[in-house]
Amino acid sequence: MTYHPSDARAWALESGEPVSAHGRLSYQVVTAYLRAHPKITRSLAAECGVDVSARGAISIATVEELTVLVR
C-alpha cells in the first residue's frame, strides 16, 4: 500500500470533505486521510525514510511531516 492523491480525494468525497475534482489537495485533507489510514501512512513513511513504529498510534507530528513531503 502506498499513498495516491486520487485515493485521498475519493476518501475525502466519501467523507463529505470539500475537495475539488482536480488540483492540489489541501493540507487538511491529506493529514486527515493519513490519520485515518495508518497502514498507508506507515508505507509512506518507509518510502520517505521517516521512522515510525510497526504498531500503535502514529504521532500527529509524523503525519504532519509526511503531509508536507507528499503535498
GIQUI-V641321 format. One record per pair of residues at least 24 apart in sequence whose C-alpha atoms are under 10 Angstrom apart, sorted by sequence separation. I is the first residue (numbers start at 1). J is the second residue. D is the distance in whole Angstrom. If there is no record, write none. Layout:
i & j & d
I & J & D
I & J & D
This chain:
i & j & d
8 & 32 & 9
9 & 33 & 9
34 & 58 & 10
35 & 59 & 9
42 & 66 & 10
45 & 69 & 10
5 & 30 & 8
8 & 33 & 6
11 & 36 & 10
35 & 60 & 8
38 & 63 & 9
41 & 66 & 8
44 & 69 & 10
7 & 33 & 9
8 & 34 & 8
34 & 60 & 10
41 & 67 & 10
44 & 70 & 9
3 & 30 & 10
35 & 62 & 10
5 & 33 & 10
34 & 62 & 10
35 & 63 & 7
8 & 37 & 10
31 & 60 & 9
34 & 63 & 7
35 & 64 & 9
3 & 33 & 10
33 & 63 & 10
34 & 64 & 9
3 & 34 & 8
32 & 63 & 9
31 & 63 & 6
32 & 64 & 10
34 & 66 & 9
30 & 63 & 9
31 & 64 & 6
34 & 67 & 8
3 & 37 & 10
30 & 64 & 9
31 & 65 & 9
33 & 67 & 10
31 & 66 & 8
32 & 67 & 10
3 & 39 & 10
4 & 40 & 9
28 & 64 & 10
30 & 66 & 9
31 & 67 & 6
2 & 39 & 8
3 & 40 & 6
27 & 64 & 9
30 & 67 & 6
31 & 68 & 9
1 & 39 & 7
2 & 40 & 5
3 & 41 & 7
29 & 67 & 9
30 & 68 & 9
1 & 40 & 6
2 & 41 & 8
3 & 42 & 10
28 & 67 & 9
1 & 41 & 9
2 & 42 & 9
3 & 43 & 8
4 & 44 & 10
27 & 67 & 7
30 & 70 & 9
31 & 71 & 10
1 & 42 & 9
2 & 43 & 6
3 & 44 & 6
26 & 67 & 10
27 & 68 & 8
30 & 71 & 8
1 & 43 & 6
2 & 44 & 6
3 & 45 & 10
1 & 44 & 8
2 & 45 & 9
27 & 70 & 10
2 & 46 & 10
3 & 47 & 10
27 & 71 & 7
2 & 47 & 9
26 & 71 & 8
25 & 71 & 7
24 & 71 & 7
5 & 70 & 9
4 & 70 & 9
5 & 71 & 9
3 & 70 & 9
